[in-house]
Each structure stands twice: as C-alpha cells, then as structure tokens.
Amino acid sequence: MIKQDLNAFKNLFSGYTELRLQENRELLLTFVNGNNVLNKKSVTAGVSSRVYKNGSWGFSSNPVISKASIKDVIKDANDNACFLDSKINKNKKPFNNKIIVCNNDFSAKPNRVSQNEINEYIKEIDNYVAKKYPSLVKRSITLSCSDIEKNLITSAGSICYSMTPNTLLVIHLTTIKDGKPVELFEYWGGLGQFEDVLHNPEQHYSDIDNIYNELMQKAEGEYAEAGLNTCILDSRLAGVLAHEAVGHTTEADFVMSGSVAGQMMSKQAASPLITLVDFANTAFGETCTVPIYADDEGTPAEDVVIIENGILKNYMHNKESAQYFDVHPKGNARASQFSDEPLIRMRNTAILPGKSKLEDMIESVEDGYYLTRRVNGQADSTGEFMFGVNMGYHIKNGKIGKAIKDLTISGMAFELLKTVDMVSDELTWNSTPCGKKQMISVSMGGPAIRCKVNLGGR
C-alpha cells in the first residue's frame, strides 16, 4: 500500500510541482488445452515528480519509495525544469489550476481468494469446454488481473488517492474446417478484483455455449461481397470505432500535431444521430469500467462531450494543451507506470444510444451485413481505419442469414459516421488496454449503428 501523507514534502516544492507514488500489480494466467502455459505475477512501484517552469517540464523518477528518494526526485525534477527553462525560455504563464481532494478505493472486500483457488476456477471452466466440445482442436483461457494504486499531491492543492483494479477473462476456441483453423473468442470483466467480477465458473457456461455455436456457424460461413455495403455494426465495433478512429484524433496532442480533427471544430463531423462522450467516472447512473475522479496532474475529472448531434464540440486535454487552446482541462492526463509522464488519454469513450430497436434495424436492411465481433484494428491521425472482423452475418430481406468468414472493414471514420441513419437504444461497454506510447486501461462502448462500410470480402 502507498496510501500515505505526502504533505510533509510540500515545503520542497518550487513553482508548480506534482509528486506521485504508484504501484502496479499484475497477475496473468493462460491455460491451453488444460495446460498452464503462462503464470506471471509482477509488482512495479516507485515515486516520480514533475515540475513546470515557464513552459518547460522537468521529470524524475525512482523505483525506491523512501523519504530520501522522494526528496531526490523532487530536487532532480526541479533542476531539470530549471535547466530546460534556461535553454528554451518559453516564458509561458502559470496554469490556472482547479484542485480536488479525493479518495477512491475499489479494492475487493476482505477474504481474498488464493492463486490456487483462481487456478481451480479456470480449470473448472476448461473441464466444461473439454467435456462438452471434444472436437475442438484448441481451447485457450486467459485471466488478467491488474491493480493500479496511485497517491498524488500537487503544489496547487490537489490530494488524490486511488486504487483501481481491472479483471478480464478471455476464452478462445478453435476448430478445423477444410484443413484450416477457424477461431472465435469472447471476454468478460471490467472494474474490480477477481472476487468482485468472477463469482462462479458456471456463470460462463451459457456464454461458452453461444461462442461454440457461433464458431460452428462461422466454420460453415460464406465470404462477404467486397465493396461498400449497408452494415449494422454491433456495439463492440461501434465502440472501437469511437475509440480508435475518432477518439485518438481528438486528443489535443494529436490535434496539435496535425490530426484531421484540427480542421473540424464546430463543424459537422458525423450524422446528427451521433453524440460521442468521453466519460470520466460515471455514465447512465453507474460507475464506469475505468473510473477516473482526478487525473495524474491533479485535475478534477469531468465528462468531455466530443461530438454532439454530429457537431465536433471539444478535444481532450492536459493542462498544457488546455492552456494553448484557452479552455479548461477535464482530467485526461494519465500515466501508465510511476516512471511515465502523464499523456492525454481517453477514459470511457462511447457513442450514446439512440431510439431504434436492433431488430428493426436488421429488418430495414434488404441486402447487407450484421458485423458483431472484431479481432484487431488500427487507425491514424487522418481518421483512416482498418479493423478485422471475425464474426458477422449476411442480412437478406431483413432477416439474419448465413455467417460470414473473417474480413476487414476500412475507411475514413468521420465519413463513415456521416452515413449513420439508425442507432440502437442499447449500449454495452468493453474494457481493453490502449497502447498510445504507454499501455493503459480504457473502456469503450456504444449502441449498434447502421451505416455504409467498405468490406474487404474474399
């Protein structure tokens, strides 16, 4: 635990200063066909300080947490900031800081389970799959448990403690069709430690049955027709589109580097049916999967409405970019490890639900596709994207038809969003790591959307 009073070190601060203690704990287990092939537990902890002088930042970190090391990193960060300021002399004004005092601990209740009990939990799931579906050539189960504990104090007056755990279970099934592997996976989890998220192996059995049934449909599937098609993107695909292809282009550091969103402020960026929000900690009355109450600059976290009724309204900021754009930051500066400086990052990014029922959306399609799962993807600062889709169905005359084989979808995100003409009334969330320079947990979500999409096909 790093929950300790850091006020004793404030007398060492000179100018704007941040002091952060952080500990990251991770457990990673993988079983393949019943064999434990990965069993990794790690703890990374340390202290860092960051100092701002007239537009120049000085940073220092140390993996040892002690009074002496804390004093050292404060001094070194200040010296680094003074040195850079003497060379660059940006002469920028001080930040207009908002402050927050908060304590947000999402630790599990007492009586934590042992790793042996966790292993048995996974083995029981594996036994269910092995006995019920012996024809599978491969079954893989991965469990990832991470705890991120942070203790932050700033010279402006923010004092913030958080312990944010995340648990994710992934089940991956493989069969053979015509001598080639056919794969499908599903994952569950989110905010909480193992005991909070996974209660009983039996809770997954019906979901495993669904994955297997979809896998068999996919094995007998057909190729999609390449080209521009009317498609319904399920919530998982709409969520990743919102995060990868839109969210990243509206992070202010990318905007300042020339992202396509830099030319779109206050302009039509999507269909009027699309509203896109980066939620801080609470959405629709529930705690988000990645709840951020204060960021790693000590800024109070607030929701950021990125697109409202199709119009681009806001970028996401840290203190420095907010000063540049003359706006207030809303808590998007996040660091992965104690040795990392905060970067502008998303938190819980989602397209808001609309008014259409999914079944009505499907019935409205004469000839198109319902795309349900994605396997990988990439996007760049132009908004151009390419995602792999590993599950979907042909829609013919308003009815779900045969499953389709793996394909890719591609295009320009903002152009795709302008074609959206129906948005479902339900929203689901997915938790995943995001790798913008530093790997960090984010959440993305959305309803299903009907739009025009370019498919790779055969």
N, C-alpha and C positions, 0 to 999 in steps of 0.2 A: 504493500500500500504506500502511496506517495501523498496521502492526504495530510498535509502539514501546513503550519502557518508560515507564509513567506514574507509577512510584513516586516520581519526583523531585517530584511535585506534592502528595504526601500531607501534607507539612508545612503546606499551605494549608487543609487540611480543618478544619472546625469542626463538631463534632457528626456526625450521620450524613450522609455525603456520597457521591454517585455521580458519577463522571466517565466520559464515553463519547465516543469518537471513532467516526465512522461514515461509510462511503462506500457509496452505492447506484449501481450501474451497470446500464444497461438498453439492450438492442437490440430494436427492434420492426420487423418487416418484414411487408408484406402484398402479395401478388400476386393480382390479379383478372383472370381470362381471359388470363393471361400478362403482364399489365402491372403493373409495380411502382408501386403507388399510395400506399404508405407506407414510408418508410425513416427511422427515427428512432433516434438514439443519444444517450443522456444520462448525465451523471455528476452526482450530488448528494452533497456531502460537507460535514462540519463537526464541531464539538465542542459538547457540551452538558454541563451539570452540574445536579444536583438535590440539594437539602439539606432535611432533615427536622428541624423544631424543635417538639417538644411537640404534634405532631398537625397542624402546618401545613407545607406543602411550598413551597419556593422553587425556581424553574426559570429557567435562562438558556441560550441557545444562540448560536452564531456560525458563519457559513459559512467563516470563515478558520481554518485549523489552524496555530497557531504557539504558541510559549511565551507570548507576550503575551496572545493570545486565550484560551488555556486558563486563565491566571491571572484574566483578566477574568470569564469565565463562572463560575468558582468563587466569586469575590467577589460577583458580582451575584446568583447563586442564594442565597448565604448571606444577603445583605442582604434579598432578597425574603422568605425564610423568617422572618427576624427581624422584619420589618415586619408580616407577616401574624400571627405569633405575638403580637405586641404588641397587635393589634387584636381577635383572636379568642380567644386564651388557652384553647385546648382542654385543655391540661395532661394530655396523654396520655403514657403511659410509653414508653420506648425499645423498639425492636424486639428480639426475640430472634432474632438473625441466625445462619443457617447460612452457611458460607463454602465456596467452591470455587475451585480454580486449574485452568484447563483451556485447551487449545489445540486447536481443531477446524477444520482447513482442508480443504475439499472441492474445492479448485482442480483443474482438469484437469492432466494431465501436460504436460510441455513440448511444443513444436511445435504451438502453437495455429494453427487454420486462419484464413485471412484472410476478410474480409467478402465478397470476390469469390467465394471458394470456397463460402461459405454461400449466396450468391445463385444460384450454379450448381446447388447441391444442390436448392434449391426449384424452379428452372426445370426440372430433370430430372423431378421429381415432376409438375409442371404439364404437361409434354410427354406424360407417360404418360397422364394423365387426358384431355387434349385429343385424343390419337390414338385411344385405346380407346373413349371415350364422347363422340363428337362431337355427339350430340343434346342434351347438357346446355346449358341457356341460361346458366349461370353456374358457375364454379368459383373458389373462393377459398382461398388458402393463407396462413396467418399463422404467423409464428415469433416467439416471445417468449423472450428470454434475459435473466435478471437475476442479478446478483451482489450479495449483501449482506455487507459486511465490517464487523465491529464489534470494538472494543477497549475493554474496560470495567474499571475499578478502583473499589472501594468502600472506605470508611473501615473497614468491618468486616473486610476482608482478602481479599475475592474479587478475583481477577485472571483475566479471561476474554477470550480472542480467538476469533473465529470468522469463517470465510468460507464462506457458504452460497449456492451457485448453484442456479438452477432453470431448466429449459429446457422449453418447451411448443410443440408443433406442432399446429395446428388445420387440418383440411381440411373445407371446406364445399361441398356440391354442391346444385345447384338444377335442377329440371326444370319443365315446364309440363304441367298436366293440366286439361282443360276451361277453358282460359284463365286458370288460377290457378297461382301458383308453389307448388311442393312442395319442401321443403328438408330436409336432413339433414346433420349434421356429426359428426365424431369428432376426438378429440385424444389425443396421446401425449406422454409425457415425464415429468419429475419431477426428482429430485435430480441435479445435475451440470451441467457446462457442455456446450456444443454437442457437443464431441468425445466426451464420456462417454455421451451419450444417443442421438445420431443418428449412425449409422455408415455407412449406405449407403441411397440412395433406394429401392433395390429392397426393403428391409425393410418398406416401407409398401404395396407393390403389392397383396398379397393382402387387406390391410385395406381398401384403396380399393375393391377389387372387392366386398367384403362391404357396404360403405356403399352402393355403387351398386345392388346387388341389393336391399337393404332399401329404398332410395329408390323403386325401381320397384314394390315390393310396396306401399309406402305410397301411391303415386300411384293404385293400384287399390283402396285400402283402403275400409273401411266406417266408419260412425260407431258409437261405443260407446253402450251403453244408459246413460242418466243415472241417478244414484242410487247407493245403497250396493251395492257388488259385492264378491264374493270376488276378490282380486287377488294376484298374485305380483309384488312389487316387486323388480326386479333390483338388484344390488349398488350400482349408481350412484345409484339412487333411495333405497335404504336408507341410503346414506352421507350424502346431502344432507339427508335427514330427521333423521339423528342429529346433524348439524352445525347446521343452521338452526333446526329446530323444537324440539330438545331441548338441544343443547349451549349455545346462547346463553342459554336460560332458566336454566341452572345456572352461569353466570358470576356470581360473587358480587356484582359491582357491579349487575347486573340484579336479583339476588335482593334486595339492599338497597333497590332502587327499586320493589319490589313484584311481581317476576316470580312466575308461578304456582308455580314450584319452591320458593318460600319456605315454602309450606304442606305440602310433600310429603316433607321429610327423614324417613328411616327408614320411609316408607310405600310401599305398592305403587304404583309408577309405570308399570309395564309388565308384560307377560307374564313368568312365571318363566323363559321361554326366552331373555329378553333380558338380556345384560350389555353395558354400554357403557363404553368406556375412552378417555380422552384420553392417548395415548402420548407420552412425552417425546422419545425418540430411537431406540428400538429396539423392534420388535414381531415376535414369532414368529421370533426369531433373525436378523432382517435390519434394516439401518438404515432408518429411516423416511424418507419423502419430504421432510419438514421436520424435520430432527434438531435438537433444542434440548437442549444439555447444561447451560447456565446461562441464566437469563432476563436481562432488561435491568435487573433490580435486584440481580444477582449472586447469585440464589438457585439452588442446585443443582436441576436439573430431574428430576422423578420422575413416574412414571405416576400418573394420577388415575382411580380406578375411580368413575365417576359413578353408574351403575346396576349392581347385582349381583343376578343372578337375579330381576330385576323390582323390586328394592327400591332407592330412591334413597339413596345412601350418602354422596356428597361433592359439594361445589361446587368450582369452580376459583377460585383466589385470587391476589392480590398480597399484599405484606407488610401493607398497611393493613387489608384485609378479613380476612386471616387473624388479625390481632390482634383485630379486632372479634368474630369467631366463635370465638376462642380455639383455633385449630388451627394447624398448620404449613403455610406456603405450599410449593408444589411446582413453582414455575418457570413460571407462566402469565402473567407480566408482560412484555409485548413492545411495542416501539416500531417504527414503520414507517420513519421518517426520523430523522436526527440532531436535528432541531428538534421532534420529538414526545416527549411524556412517555409512559412505558410504561402500557399499559392491560391489563386482564385479557383474555387471548385464548386461544383453542384452539390446538392444535399439530397432532396427528394423531389425529383422533377417529373411532372405529369401533365398530360393533356386532360382537361376537365371533361366529365361526362356530358353527353348531350341528351336528346329526348327520344331517340329511336330505339326500338327493340331489336336485338340481334337477329331474331327470327324474321322480322320484317325486312331487315337489310338483306338477308340471304334471299328471301322471296323476290326482292326487287332486281336481282341480277339474272339476266337471261343467259348469258354465257360469260363466265369469269371464274375467279378462284377465291377460295377462303384459305388464307395463309395463317397458320396457327403457332408455329414454333420456329425460332431462329437458332442457328448454331454458332455463328461468328459474324463479324462485320467490321467495317471501318468507314470513317468519314474524314473530311478535311475542312480547312477553313473556308473553302468555297461553298460549303454545304453539299458537295457531291458525296454520295454514299454508295456502298455496295455491301449488302448483307446476305449471308447464306440462310436459306430457309430449308429446314429438314422435316417439315410436316405441313401438309395442306391438302385441300380437296378441290376438285373441279365442281363448279356450280353450273347446272344446266336447267334452264326454265324454272329458276327459283328453288331448285332442290339440290341438296348435297349429293354429289356423285362419287366417283372413284377417288381414292387417294392419289397423290402425285409424288413423283420421285424428287430427290434433292434438286434445288435450283438456287439461283441468285436473283435478287432484286436490286435495281440500281437507279440512279437518277439524281436530281437536284432536290434537296429536301423541301425548300421553300416552294418550288414549283409543284411538287407532289401535294403539299398541304393546301395549295390553292385549288386543287381538284376535289377536295373532300366535300361530299354533298350529303353524307349521313354520319352521325356519331352516336354510338350506343349509350344507353343510360346506366351502364355498369362500369366500374373501374377496378382493376386489380393492380397490385404492386409486385415488383420483383427486386430483390436485393442482389447486388453484384459488386465486385471490385472494379474500379476505374483506374486506368494506368496513365494518366496525364503526368508524366515525369516521375510521380510518386504514386504507388499503389494505395488506394484508399477506398473505403466502403461508401457506396452511394445506393440510392434507391430510385427506381424509375417505374412509371405506371401510366395507365391510360385506359380508355374505353376502346372498343373496336371502331375502326373508321372505314368508310367506303371511299375509294379514290381510284385514280388511274396510276398504274405502276408498270414499269418496264421489267419484264421477266426474261431471264436467261434461257429458259426452256432446255431443249435437248442439246 
